[in-house]
Amino acid sequence: MAITLVDGITLAYVDEGSGDPVVLLHGWGGQAASMTPLIVALRDTYRVLAFDLPGFGGSSPPPVPWGTPEYAAFVERAVASLGIPRATYIGHSFGGRIGIWLAAHAPEAVQALVLVDAAGIRPSATFRGRLRQLAYKTARTALRLPILGAHGPVLRERLAMRFGSADYRATTGVMRASMVKTVNLDLAACLGDVNAPTLLLWGEKDTATPIADGRKMEQLIKGSRLIVVAGAGHFSYLDSPAFVNAVVGAFLHGTRQGATG
């Protein structure tokens, strides 16, 4: 792992191979090492960068809660600081959010985009989900009553741990606030602004970001193509590495040919 300092943040990253640059962006809770199968598959042909995003792996957390726009701006500056003005981005889950935002808001920096089981589409609330949300908000309000005194914050934390997702429960402080800020931003409105060649790879059995999200992205991103990875879940690039590596390799080769031809 290499280490650099970007905007006062210690950034750990992998930088392997030479050629056209490809930047890998891991999912929430992951790190650069999470992307090892793709790093190994691409480094003989491309210069491959894979960051431990701020707050993950060996990188220091952001100074204040960040959402997708802040993470994307940081990634763009980090890549530029390494002498790369334009790159292909491959993002898994949360990393896909960052890739979408970059492609929509900094198109000059994005040669092509690969979204793997990407997050960014806010799920429609089910009746059960709405009831759960109402119960949480009601209880949270009640636990702010002055009569609870010093017990209030402790009880509110217990409530959040009970109702929060596994990712929420696994984080604290600035990273927990960053996660909330991130998941509350629906990127559907950005998808129509993505003009870079885009490949969508989706695990057939992904329950974290269901395949319906991939189909919606395919509809909204002009010229994009969705490929379903049979039998795979949310980590399709780990469940079916040979297939995913081959598809990604062919896509990148095609975008190189298009750029030079």
N, C-alpha and C positions, 0 to 999 in steps of 0.2 A: 504494500500500500504506500502511496505517496501522500504527502501532507502539504497543504498550502493554506494561506490566509486570505480570505475574501470577505471584504466588508467587516473585518474584525472577527469573523467566524472561522474557526479551525475546520478545514474541509479535508476529509480523508477520501482518497479516490484511487481507482485503478486506471492506468494508462498503458495500454498494450497494443502492439502492432503498428502498422503504418499504412497510409493510403487515405482514402476519403474518410472523414470523421463520422463515427456513429456514437451517440450518447445513450447510455442505458439508464433508465430511471426506475428504481425499485418501488414496491408497494409499501403501504403503511406498516411499520414494524419490521421492515426488511433492512437490507444494507447492500452494498455493492456485491458482496459475496453471494447474495441471493440470485444474482444474474449470471453465475458462473457458466452454466451450459451455453448461454448465448455469447459470453465473452470468448470462450474456447472456440466456438464455431466460427466466429467472425474475425478474430485477431490475425489470421493469416492473410486476410484480404483487405482489412480496414484498420484504421486507427480507432480503437475502442476505448471510450471513457465510461466509467461507471462510478458514480458518486455514492458515498454514504451521505444521504441528504441531511441537512442540519437537524440535529436532535436524534439521529439514528447512527448505529455503529460507532465509528471513531470520530464523528463530527460533533462539534459543540452545538447546543440548541440555539434557536433564534433568541434575540434579546427580549422580544415581546411576542405575543401570539401571532403566528402567521397563518394566512389562508393560501389558497391556490395562487392568487396573483403575486403574493410576496415570494412564495417558493419559486414560481416561474421566473420572476425578475432576477432572483438570486442565481438560478441555474444559468440564465442567459449571460449574466456578468461573469460567472465562474468559467463558462466555456470560452468566452471572449478573452478572459485573462490568460488562457492557455494557448492563445494565438489562433483561435478557431472562430471565424465570423459567421459560419453557416455549417449546419450539420444535419444528419438524419437522427431523429429521436425515436427511441423505442421505449414505451412506458407501460409498466404493468400496474393495474389497479390505480392506486393513488398517483403513481408515476404517469399513468395515462392522463389523469387530470392536468398535470403539469404540461404534458405534451400538447394537449388540446388548447390550453390557454396560450402557450407559446405560438402555436400555429395560427391561432386566431388573432393574436395581438402583436406578434412580432414575426410576421410572415417572412421577412427578409432573412431571418435567422434559421429558418426551417427548410431543409432540402426535401425531406420526405418524412412521413410519420407512420409508425407502427404502434397500434393500440392493442395490448394484450389483456383481455378481461378487464377493460378499463372502467374505472369509476367515473362519475360525473352526471349521471342521470338520477334525479331524485325520485325514489320509488313512490308510487301512489299509495296513499295511506289506506289501509284496510279498516273495516269497522272496529275490529279488535285492536288494531294499532292506535286508532283515534281514542278508544276508551282507555288504553294504557297511558297514552300521552296526557289525557285529561286527569287521570288518577295521579300521575306524577306531578302535574302542575298544581293540582289542588293540595296535595300533601306538602309540596315545597312551600306554597304560600302559608299554610298553617304552621309550618316549622320556622317561619320568620316572626312569629308572635313574640313580643318583648318578654312575656312571662317565662319563656324558655331560657332566657339569659344566656349564660355561657354554654349551655347544652345545645343551643340551636345549631351552630356550625357543625358540630359532631353529628347530630341527627340528620342534617341535610346531606352530609358526606355519605352517611350510610344509605340514605335514600337514593342518592346518585349511583352508588355502587350496585344497588339492587336493580335499578331500572336501566343502567347504562349497558352498552355493548361490551363485548370482551375487550376490544381495542380501547374503549373508554376506561374500563376498569384497570387496564394495564399501564395507563399513563397517569401522570400527575403534573401539576403546575402548568408551565407554559406550553408543554406538549399536549396536555389534555385540552387546554383552551384552543390550541392550534387545530386539533382534531375536530372539535365542535365547529370552529370557524370554517374548516375545509368542507365538512360533509353538509353544511347548511347552504352551500353555494351550488345551485343547479346550473350546470354548464350547457344545458340544451340550447340556450339562446346563442351560444358561441359557435355551435357546430356548423352553422351555415356560413360562417366566416373563414372556415378552414379550406384553403385552396391547394395546399401541398398534396402530392400523391399520398394516399392513405390506405393502409392495409389494416383490417380489423381481424384479430384472431380471438376466437372465443371457445372456451371449454363447453362442450355439450351439456355437462352436468353442473355448470357453475351456478351456485345458489347465492353467492355473495353479490355478484353483479350478473343477474340472469341474462340469458341469451337474448331476451326481449330488448335489453339495453343495447346490445350489439346491433340488432335489426333496426332500432330507432336511429342509432348513429349512422348506419349505412344509408338510411333514407335522407338524413340531414347533411351529411358530408358529401359534397359533390364529387362524383367519380370514385368514391371509395368502394372497396370490395370486402365483404365479410366471408371468412372461412371458418367453419365450425370444426373444432378438434374433437373427433369422436371419442366418447368415453372419458374425456378429461373434465376436471373441475376448475376451480378458480385459478389454480396455478397450472394452466395448460402447458406452459413452456417447460415445466418440471415433470408433469404427468406424461407428456409425449414429446420429449426433447428432439428426437430424430426428425419427426414430422415437422414440428415447429421450426427447427433450424433450417430445414430444407426449404420451407415456404418463405421464411424471412430472407434466406439467401437469394432465392429466385427473385423476390420482390426488389431487393436492394440492387441486384444486378440489372434488373429492368429499369430502375430509376437512374442508374448510372448511364445506361445506354441512351435513355431519353435525354439526359442532361448534356451528353456529348454529341448526340446525333442530331 
